[in-house]
Structures are given as C-alpha cells and as structure tokens.
Amino acid sequence: MSASILELENVSKHFGGIRAVSSVSVDLREGEIVVITGVHPASAGRIRFLGADVTRQRPFQAARRGLARTFQIVQPFPRMSVLENVAAGALFGGAHASVSDAMEAAREQLDFTGLTAFADRAASALTLAGRKRVELAKSLAMKPKILMLDEVNAGLNSSEIDGALTLIRRVSERGVTILIIEHLMKVVLSLAQRVLVLHHGELIAEGKPSDIVDDPRVIEAYLGEKFARRFKETASHG
C-alpha cells in the first residue's frame, strides 16, 4: 500500500449553524483517484500534507507546496487569452521563475488538454467545457502533486463528460494524485478507485465503488434501491 500524501484528522467546517463537514478523518494515498478541498479554513481538526501541518495555510502556500484545485463555477480572467490564463497559473504556483518559462509551461498544458487551437482567444469566448479545460490546464501548469477537482463535470453533456473522464485518467497516469468532489454517479463509479460519502457533513461510507453501491446508508441517502439494483445488474453482465 502506498504512503499517505494527505491526511485529514477530525476536520469540521461550520457556516453558522450549518455543518458542512463534521469530524471527518481520512487519508489520501499517493497515486489514488478519490471521489472531497480547502478554500475555507477548517473550524476544527488538522490537515497534513506530506507530514507537514497545512491546516492554516494560505492559497498561494498550498499552490507552492503542490496542491492545486479547480472550481465548480469557472471564472477565467475574461480579458486575457487562454494562453495567458494558464501562464498565470504557472506563475502563481511558483514552479517557474520567469514569464517566458511560464508561457512555455502553459503551451505544454494547452497541448495536453487539447486547447492549442484556442491559445490566442479570450478565455471568456470559450464554451463551458472549454473554460473547464482552461481551469484544468491552469492547475496542471502549477505542477501539482495533488489535484483537487470540484464538480468538474457540472453542466457538461454526456459527450463532454466522457472527454473529461479520459483527460482525468491521463492526468492520473502522469503520477498526479486526484481528489474529486462529485455527485454524478457515472463519474464516481467509472473513475474513482475509492469513494468517500458525506451526508449532512458526516462520513457515512468509504470504500470501492462496488462496495459503496451495496451500502444501505448510501442507498438510503443518495442512490435509491432502483439505481443500486440497476448498477448491480449492469455490473454482473459486464
């Protein structure tokens, strides 16, 4: 079993009386794809990255340690080109010492994500799927050890989701550990190696996708008996 790269110990986050996360403890192992991130500081608990306490780190510190993330609602710099947006990510991550180095890194990520033809276009002119790819390319330009994806498939059609899944698998093959927040079961069941299920802020289940679908707590909270039964039938014929 590979070593833990990220550890959450009794982490909680409250927004007034709302418990978004309640005493969650979990570890992320190097090289995994796991379908749960931290712009808001934890209300309680501790987070360690490669053994160092990063509970109170600032976003730029996270980026320079090798923790990168995308956002569900993509907001590129609208007046900057696609290339400039990705180069900004490279500079923010601190992995490149000059603008010319950052631009070269950005071109590499545009090629990887299939955006080279759009390099000189304004990021705001792209489709939603295109803007999400820009967000991914920007994060990859930071040279992350862990990539956190927040609802990266929200708003995409079936074909666009298939393309995104292929790209995420290619990122994983590069050795990047991936943590995903996701509600689409197509994504969860086809991509994740391990699934963590939160309900009312509490961790109610953890395991392989096939085990999660059998968990009565997950069936009651999310899936419903009909979906769980259909998934099992599909799996048995697959």
Salt bridges, closest charged atoms under 4 A:
GLU7 OE2 - ARG48 NE 3.84
GLU9 OE1 - ARG48 NH2 2.96
ASP27 OD2 - ARG29 NH1 3.54
GLU32 OE2 - ARG29 NH2 3.46
GLU32 OE1 - ARG194 NH2 2.72
ASP53 OD2 - ARG46 NE 3.31
GLU135 OE1 - LYS138 NZ 3.90
ASP150 OD2 - ARG69 NH2 3.20
GLU151 OE2 - HIS183 ND1 2.25
ASP162 OD1 - LYS186 NZ 2.85
GLU202 OE2 - ARG19 NH1 3.60
GLU206 OE2 - ARG194 NH1 2.47
ASP214 OD1 - LYS232 NZ 2.90
ASP215 OD2 - ARG217 NH2 2.77
